[in-house]
Amino acid sequence: MPGGSPPCGASPGLRVELPGLSLAHPVMNASGVLGSSVDGLKRLAAAGVSALVLKSFTLEPRSGYPTPIAVPLPYGMLNAVGLSNPGLEKLPSLVRNAKAFGLPVVASIAASTPAEAEKLAAAASEAGADAIELNLSCPHAKGRGLVLLWDRKAAAEVVNAAASVSRAPVYAKLGLVDNLVETASKMLEAGAAGLVLINTLPAMMIDVYSAYPVLGNRVGGLSGPAIHPVAVRAVYEVYGETGAPIIGVGGVEDWSSAAELILAGARAVQVGTGIVRHGEEVVCEIVKGLERWLNIRGYESLEDAVGAAQRA
Ligand SMILES: Cc1cc2nc3c(=O)[nH]c(=O)nc-3n(C[C@H](O)[C@H](O)[C@H](O)COP(=O)(O)O)c2cc1C
């Protein structure tokens, strides 16, 4: 916003401070939605997001899973994109292109070893990312070959490696695992400055006439309104226990779903499937609705609402 008016005309009461991120309002896109190309970033900036979150980058280019990669559902969406991205080599230029829009930039990286995390985090940080989101649900991770997060020790090593080389604060993006609060605490101990909660939930759909799983990869991730109450619970419990800076994500489609995550303890929210289903115009609708809600509730600033459900 340098020199211009704040995105979505947000009032000063909506400002939020997070490690590395000074935001005009709390609403940004979720990784994987419009954050992989300059055109997509341009649409997001024009739509008024307070920060640009990039698609997850891996060390090597990935072409992604076979089609179909996404299925719309009445209550959200099922996707198995497979982290398709052009790899480390192209990360610095995307970060620099994103920075040109004058908004804080969150680079997302997915690493399966500490050495990979160092390379990706160093590249993102050197290119000028304001924060790094470490996607710990990496489909090519060693061991189970699916979700690095299920091996908490390995995940902590990856967080530590990224944080030790990056000038920009590192946020650990967690999916739903058993003992989420303990896992989150371990990521913070390992050097994460904040958390992004939550990623999609493992899910699948089967065509009853052909008996074939519908997604090319058979299993994928569920997102959208279906996972919103799960995200609210995750943020509520992790914030209650750790008080960490949290960016809430999962099923935000309107101001009230954003407000719920904030009351649970999130200082900012990300919108993924909401943008896919309703267009990026939804961003300013959420911001304006949050502003009305703060006024009606008598909160002087958004910061006063953060975690208010913990005290209710
Ligand atoms: C099409 C699609 C692609 C995604 N790609 C990524 C990704 O590259 N990295 C990541 O961390 N999360 C990715 N996600 C997960 C989202 O960032 C978000 O955590 C999840 O979708 C829940 O939010 P939502 O309900 O607002 O979509 C993707 C989600 C979708 C729907």
The ligand as an SDF file (V2000), in Angstrom:
LIG
                    3D

 31 33  0  0  0  0  0  0  0  0999 V2000
   -6.3880  -26.0210   -5.5740 C   0  0  0  0  0  0  0  0  0  0  0  0
   -5.6540  -25.9380   -4.2670 C   0  0  0  0  0  0  0  0  0  0  0  0
   -4.2580  -25.9040   -4.2670 C   0  0  0  0  0  0  0  0  0  0  0  0
   -3.5480  -25.8180   -3.0660 C   0  0  0  0  0  0  0  0  0  0  0  0
   -2.1890  -25.7520   -3.0780 N   0  0  0  0  0  0  0  0  0  0  0  0
   -1.5210  -25.5830   -1.9160 C   0  0  0  0  0  0  0  0  0  0  0  0
   -0.1070  -25.3970   -1.8960 C   0  0  0  0  0  0  0  0  0  0  0  0
    0.5690  -25.3460   -2.9290 O   0  0  0  0  0  0  0  0  0  0  0  0
    0.5040  -25.2640   -0.6860 N   0  0  0  0  0  0  0  0  0  0  0  0
   -0.1890  -25.2740    0.5000 C   0  0  0  0  0  0  0  0  0  0  0  0
    0.4210  -25.1200    1.5650 O   0  0  0  0  0  0  0  0  0  0  0  0
   -1.5440  -25.4170    0.5180 N   0  0  0  0  0  0  0  0  0  0  0  0
   -2.2020  -25.5730   -0.6550 C   0  0  0  0  0  0  0  0  0  0  0  0
   -3.5690  -25.6970   -0.6310 N   0  0  0  0  0  0  0  0  0  0  0  0
   -4.2730  -25.6650    0.6640 C   0  0  0  0  0  0  0  0  0  0  0  0
   -4.7930  -24.2630    0.9640 C   0  0  0  0  0  0  0  0  0  0  0  0
   -3.7340  -23.3240    1.0640 O   0  0  0  0  0  0  0  0  0  0  0  0
   -5.6110  -24.2460    2.2830 C   0  0  0  0  0  0  0  0  0  0  0  0
   -4.7800  -24.6120    3.3650 O   0  0  0  0  0  0  0  0  0  0  0  0
   -6.8070  -25.2040    2.2510 C   0  0  0  0  0  0  0  0  0  0  0  0
   -7.3780  -25.2590    0.9660 O   0  0  0  0  0  0  0  0  0  0  0  0
   -7.8890  -24.8010    3.2400 C   0  0  0  0  0  0  0  0  0  0  0  0
   -8.3630  -23.5030    2.9810 O   0  0  0  0  0  0  0  0  0  0  0  0
   -9.6990  -23.1940    2.1360 P   0  0  0  0  0  0  0  0  0  0  0  0
  -10.8000  -23.9820    2.7630 O   0  0  0  0  0  0  0  0  0  0  0  0
   -9.8980  -21.7160    2.2410 O   0  0  0  0  0  0  0  0  0  0  0  0
   -9.4360  -23.6200    0.7290 O   0  0  0  0  0  0  0  0  0  0  0  0
   -4.2800  -25.7850   -1.8290 C   0  0  0  0  0  0  0  0  0  0  0  0
   -5.6780  -25.8190   -1.8400 C   0  0  0  0  0  0  0  0  0  0  0  0
   -6.3730  -25.8950   -3.0340 C   0  0  0  0  0  0  0  0  0  0  0  0
   -7.8960  -25.9100   -2.9840 C   0  0  0  0  0  0  0  0  0  0  0  0
  1  2  1  0
  2  3  1  0
  2 30  2  0
  3  4  2  0
  4  5  1  0
  4 28  1  0
  5  6  2  0
  6  7  1  0
  6 13  1  0
  7  8  2  0
  7  9  1  0
  9 10  1  0
 10 11  2  0
 10 12  1  0
 12 13  2  0
 13 14  1  0
 14 15  1  0
 14 28  1  0
 15 16  1  0
 16 17  1  0
 16 18  1  0
 18 19  1  0
 18 20  1  0
 20 21  1  0
 20 22  1  0
 22 23  1  0
 23 24  1  0
 24 25  2  0
 24 26  1  0
 24 27  1  0
 28 29  2  0
 29 30  1  0
 30 31  1  0
M  END
$$$$
